[in-house]
Amino acid sequence: MIAPQLFEQIEDYLERHCLDKRWINYRKRLGKPVDLHKVASLKNLISQIEYNEGRTPENDRNLEIIVSNMKSGRNTFPAQLGNEPLPITDAERAKTLLTHRNYFANCLFDIMKQKNFTDAEVSARARVDAAIFTLLRNDKRYIPEESTIFALLFGLELNLTKANSLMHRANVYLSEKVWEEVLIGFFLDNGVYNLSIVDEVFKNYGLAPLKVTENFSNRPIKKPPREDDLFDRIDLYLEENFRDMSGLEAAKKRGIKFSYSASPLGDPEESLKTFEVIIRKLKDKIGLAGSFFSDYLFKLIKQKNLTDVEVYKAAHLDRRVFSKIRNERNNYMPAKKTVLAIAFAMKLDFKETNTLLARAGYFLSSGRKEDVIAAYFIENQIYDLFLINEVLDYYDCPLIGD
């Protein structure tokens, strides 16, 4: 049985943090509408305005608009719960390469070591299979599902600040726009780690209990197909250049916004030229004659003293693809993976590859793992298509070519 005082604390915490429309409607049905001026993130916004500009009629109108937008679910300011996570350090980067584990696994095992917790203790408190720890030790690419990570926070008995730092290493964030996650924030903030109590509170609000559905014991561990250090070097290149946006995009849908995004790989000046070429290509589609991609491709083939047959065979492409590029130059544009296959077949350097991609309307992005891996091979002049596809398959990325 939950003490009434605990529910009072929870209600107060929800009133100050929760922006979920389900919570707002729930309170409305009880005849106790939420005063959104109490929400901590909005109060911070108000205090900033008061400190910087003072209260003015215009600012008051702006605040009313913000409150109105919040009530309708259209608010746009960040809704991340708790303090900012601690950033990933250089020492953590080095350890990730040394231990062949990802940031999340290293951070998790460091916490367990500091707290002197065993696998069995954490798995019992978190109600997860202990096989997860074997998986985290042996498969560097493995990141648990969100519900598993939430459960582990309770098993590790973390406060909200440390929980945010651990979640950050898996691109997971608690959102003020998700009722269940605000409740998780409350329990972590107040040192309540008993999941039976958590379940009872969730049930009281008609919410589904925190449940882990992942199967850890039957998950295959994928090991690099080669014994050399190629995968270690690619891992390092990915650490330096890859901006994983997958978790951030999922968080964005839940109301959490971030200030950075993926950018084109390569020299910034060349990237600018890339976009200028794309603009010219768009103008071409409006009515100007010629094909930027086709013209540039066949110009390169001529410059390198190659033939169409040599290129499409080296790229492992059907000759009909090249026939379309040459004969349907204003109507046909190959896929990005086809353009990359051609670039590898012709052994193009980074600048030539980026230009060829740009003329087809593409570019290598730091937010796509397959693009960063392709960039590594191009930078190091490794043009073996079988090898890069072997590497792409290991990292669960789309292959190059048709």
Beta strands, then each sheet from edge to edge (+ up, - down):
end
